[in-house]
Amino acid sequence: MVEQDESADVVSASDYENLTFIIAVIGVVSAFLMFFILLWVEWGKSDWSSIVFKHFPVTIGLPAAGLASFVVVALFRTTEGKIKFSGLSFHFEGASGPIVMWVMCFLTIIMGIKVLWSA
């Protein structure tokens, strides 16, 4: 009888993390492509351009802040491993770490947009 290597069939957690990251990047790139295609097709209509320029921090700033926050959290997690942090008697570890880090990054960028836009 020939023995088969059992470890060859096992999928590791890092494979799932890599797959999740690749799917997320494809989703973000696809969303941006669809957004730019929408802008290209609909830009000639005066309704769209007036809304975009009148409410620029909301129409462009919020999605850009979300993307920037995702990039910060994804790159930080990729380079440093799992995100763990504590402060103000809170301790975040595991799945809550990246979520809370994303929210903190997003709110910080949004506050920066608000402060700089009104200046």
C-alpha positions as CSV (number, residue, x, y, z in Angstrom):
1,M,0.0,0.0,0.0
2,V,1.1,3.5,-0.8
3,E,0.8,6.0,2.0
4,Q,-0.4,9.5,1.0
5,D,0.8,12.6,2.6
6,E,-2.2,13.9,4.7
7,S,-0.8,17.4,5.0
8,A,-0.9,18.0,1.3
9,D,-4.7,18.1,1.3
10,V,-5.0,20.5,4.3
11,V,-5.7,24.2,3.5
12,S,-4.0,26.5,6.0
13,A,-5.5,29.6,7.5
14,S,-3.0,31.8,5.7
15,D,-4.4,30.5,2.4
16,Y,-7.8,31.7,3.4
17,E,-6.4,35.0,4.5
18,N,-4.6,35.4,1.2
19,L,-7.8,34.5,-0.7
20,T,-9.8,36.9,1.3
21,F,-7.4,39.7,0.7
22,I,-7.3,39.0,-3.1
23,I,-11.1,39.0,-3.2
24,A,-11.3,42.2,-1.3
25,V,-8.8,43.9,-3.6
26,I,-10.7,42.6,-6.7
27,G,-13.9,44.0,-5.1
28,V,-12.4,47.4,-4.5
29,V,-10.9,47.7,-7.9
30,S,-14.2,46.5,-9.5
31,A,-16.1,49.1,-7.5
32,F,-13.8,51.9,-8.7
33,L,-14.0,50.7,-12.3
34,M,-17.8,50.7,-12.1
35,F,-17.7,54.2,-10.5
36,F,-15.5,55.6,-13.2
37,I,-17.5,54.0,-16.0
38,L,-20.7,55.6,-14.4
39,L,-18.9,58.9,-14.3
40,W,-17.7,58.6,-17.9
41,V,-21.2,57.7,-19.2
42,E,-23.3,60.1,-17.1
43,W,-20.9,63.1,-16.7
44,G,-22.5,65.0,-19.6
45,K,-25.7,65.3,-17.7
46,S,-25.8,68.5,-15.6
47,D,-27.5,66.9,-12.7
48,W,-24.5,64.6,-11.9
49,S,-21.8,67.2,-12.2
50,S,-23.6,69.8,-10.1
51,I,-24.2,67.2,-7.3
52,V,-20.6,66.0,-7.4
53,F,-19.2,69.5,-7.2
54,K,-21.7,70.8,-4.7
55,H,-21.3,67.9,-2.3
56,F,-17.7,66.9,-3.1
57,P,-16.7,65.8,0.4
58,V,-19.6,63.4,0.6
59,T,-19.6,62.1,-3.0
60,I,-15.9,61.6,-3.4
61,G,-14.4,62.1,0.1
62,L,-16.4,59.5,2.0
63,P,-15.7,56.6,-0.4
64,A,-12.1,57.6,-0.7
65,A,-11.8,57.7,3.2
66,G,-13.3,54.2,3.3
67,L,-10.9,52.9,0.8
68,A,-7.9,54.6,2.5
69,S,-8.9,53.1,5.8
70,F,-9.2,49.7,4.3
71,V,-5.7,50.1,2.7
72,V,-4.2,51.2,6.0
73,V,-5.7,48.3,7.9
74,A,-5.0,45.7,5.2
75,L,-1.3,46.8,4.8
76,F,-0.8,47.0,8.6
77,R,-2.2,43.5,9.1
78,T,-0.1,42.1,6.2
79,T,3.1,43.6,7.5
80,E,2.7,43.2,11.2
81,G,0.5,40.2,11.6
82,K,-2.7,40.1,13.6
83,I,-3.8,43.5,14.9
84,K,-4.0,43.8,18.7
85,F,-4.2,47.0,20.7
86,S,-5.6,48.3,24.0
87,G,-6.4,51.7,25.4
88,L,-8.9,53.5,27.6
89,S,-9.5,50.2,29.4
90,F,-10.4,48.4,26.1
91,H,-8.6,45.5,24.7
92,F,-9.1,44.6,21.0
93,E,-7.8,41.3,19.6
94,G,-8.7,38.9,16.9
95,A,-11.5,39.9,14.5
96,S,-12.4,43.0,16.5
97,G,-8.9,44.5,16.1
98,P,-9.1,45.3,12.3
99,I,-12.7,46.4,12.5
100,V,-12.0,48.9,15.3
101,M,-8.9,50.0,13.6
102,W,-10.8,50.6,10.3
103,V,-13.5,52.6,12.2
104,M,-10.8,54.7,13.9
105,C,-9.0,55.4,10.6
106,F,-12.2,56.2,8.8
107,L,-13.4,58.6,11.5
108,T,-10.0,60.3,11.6
109,I,-9.9,60.8,7.9
110,I,-13.6,62.1,7.9
111,M,-12.8,64.6,10.6
112,G,-9.8,65.8,8.6
113,I,-11.9,66.2,5.5
114,K,-14.5,68.2,7.6
115,V,-11.9,70.4,9.2
116,L,-10.0,71.1,6.0
117,W,-13.1,71.5,3.8
118,S,-14.7,74.1,6.0
119,A,-11.4,76.1,6.3
